[in-house]
Amino acid sequence: MSKDNATIRLTTHSGDVETAVRGLGWDWCVEEGCTNYVPGEAVVLAEAEAEALLEAATNLYDMLVQAIPDELPDTFLNILGIPENLWPLVRQSWNDDRHWHLYGRFDLAQTPEGPKLLEFNADTATSIPETAVVQWASLAAAGKHNANQYSGLYEALVEQFRTWRELNNELPPALLLTYFGASAEDETNCAVLAQAAREAGFDAHLCPAEEMSVSTEGDEKGVWAQLEDGQWQQFTFLFKLLPWEQIAWEEPELLQSLTTLARSRTLLIANPAYTLLFQSKGMLAWLWKAYPYHPLLLEADLEPLTGKYIRKPYFGREGQSLEISDRGRVTRTQGEYDNQQQVYQRWCDLPEDNSGNQYQAGVFWAGEGCAIGFRREKGIITNLSQFVPHVVE
């Protein structure tokens, strides 16, 4: 792919984003510091480019669903590296439509041939405040009140929460959203989700995961959290910004309790356990076998490829533990995921701007492709890379 053909167009996009966010009534969003990423520039997308990105997310999700074998056989779960103690809950959630996948984020590369799938953050995707709120507010801050932008994540989340509630309307709509207590970023992501859930009819509360109480017996059976007034409340719906594989590996007793509660219809969990099938990067190789040479896919295999390729750990995060191989020349990133199963994916150059920054499109799926955001970096994209808003012309 010639980089000359994949140049990012930028426009000046400055202004007081914090004041704009406050003007929209999202003061708490600013207090958590989620305006820091907006860089005074915006990516300019042609309408056809933006439509192609949203359509790619919608189509890729449908392809994922179709590629999964109905009975989820042991061999399939092993190929995807799903922890064995999670298999019962994966199967239960997959076979019961009341377990609802709320949202995820496809990371896509824009190429002259169209969007290509890099990976799918199906379970615990972040960048929600930036994509749903901050880049939208940035239009007002930049004085671009008539500009178009594909940032419909919040509205799509409201609809997804509404569907989840209606599918389980015999249960009280009490929703607990949990996150790692030390992460202000995770709390802010959950706060946007909580706001969308309230609009959909949920009684929603936020809580660090370590303050949640889980019981499987007697009158206390269920998930509980302490409210501000010191009262404890039971919650029938749980959103966890905690990765499923981490719960399976590090908290097996908690996983067993959650499985028991889900089986008895005492608890519904989002995103459901089956989203780990999509999250596993082993799915990249499975998809390529199901749809060889599909225009949205990059070649991927469980064995090394020839030419230039990237090796990724199945459940790696934040650009850690990657290995890029280019005909004998190897580049590695440090990380804690070196010992995981690995997948090999054909290398794909990201588009660049005139300053040498590379851009990765994050396209949110919430029932369908609904919102676009960009991360940029001179090198591997990580969770610390700059978030860049976009405008559609």
Secondary structure, DSSP 8 states (H G I E B T S, - for coil): --GGG-B--EEE--S-HHHHHHHTT-HHHHHTTTTTT--SEEEEE-HHHHHHHHHHHHHHHHHHHHHS-TT--HHHHHHTT--GGGHHHHHHHHT-TTS----EEEEEEEETTEEEEEEEE-SS---HHIIIIIHHHHHHHTT-TT-B--B-HHHHHHHHHHHHHHHTTTS--EEEEEE-TT-HHHHHHHHHHHHHHHHTT-EEEEEEGGG-EEE-SGGG-EEEEE-TTS-EEEESEEEE-S-HHHHHHH-HHHHHHHHHHHHTTS-EEES-TTHHHHHSTHHHHHHHHHSTT-TT---EESS--SSEEEEEETT--TT-S-EEEETTEEEE---S-TTS-EEEEE-----B-TTS-EEEEEEEESSSEEEEEEEEESSS--TTSEEE-EEE-
